[in-house]
Amino acid sequence: GPPAHVTARVAPLSSRLVLALVEDRTRERRVEAIRRDFVANVSHELKTPVGALTLLAEAVEDAADDPEAVTRFAGRMQTESARLNRLVQQIIELSRLQGDDPLDDPQPVDVDKVVVRAIDQSAIDAQSRRIDVVQDGERGLEILGNVDEVALALGNLVSNAVAYSPDGSTVVVSARPDATRVDLSVTDQGIGIPADEIDRIFERFYRVDPARHRSTGGTGLGLSIVKHVAASHGGDVRVWSVEGQGSTFTLELPRRTTGSPAAAGPDIPE
Ligand code: ADP
């Protein structure tokens, strides 16, 4: 039943209000539990690279008269600090997005530009592994949202597609409209996701058996950021995957057409 203080406070109110208050308290508690969980996970995840850096710094000190070892340890320190950097950056992004509140002020977003931006973010990784990232689908579409959030989310999907694909394969980023939304999908020919894990990959810090990945660079936060961006846009994200064959992630966002509310006002200059 409802906690005592709620009952006492709402006694004179209508039953509708009582229910609203109890629901509010339940939601507050759930949000609080999620926050506590997140902080615990963050502490745990930060301890790994920080611990490694501490050990490596000690090792460098001990290896002072072995230049080869110093170089090796320094290289690993760079890897660990890059990982720490990525982690901190994604934690900041995620905490900004948390809450799934609708966007304050959605704006027209040029889909073609956002796709190019997302592809560019992974260009160096893709090139070094001869992975071809191509743009496909319809051009000239617009969505209603926040250009930086959409670029971030789509960028995360492209970066995953590249990370979990074999050298020399192809990744396709395509935009397809229907009456009310635009589907932005990223298709790879990569390792795919086991069916029994597919429901979990959007959880914060969740990674499918990291041992099967070529790199240990992931944080497990990329897809939870995508999920929050979809939610704040009133959209959704879906995944289709066959293990060993590849995956398609689709970000569904509200389409901006000439009839959309934001089209009524004057156009925002770019
Ligand atoms: P990470 O930083 O580990 O990539 P994400 O939240 O972006 O974190 O993804 C969670 C997990 O989902 C990844 O660790 C990986 O196991 C799996 N995954 C995500 N995208 C793909 C993909 N395109 N192909 C195969 N597995 C993927």
Residues whose N, C-alpha, C, O or C-beta is under 5 A from the ligand:
A	BS01	ADP	N160 A161 Y164 G190 I191 G192 I193 I201 Y206 R207 V208 G218 T219 G220 L221 G222 L223 S224 S247
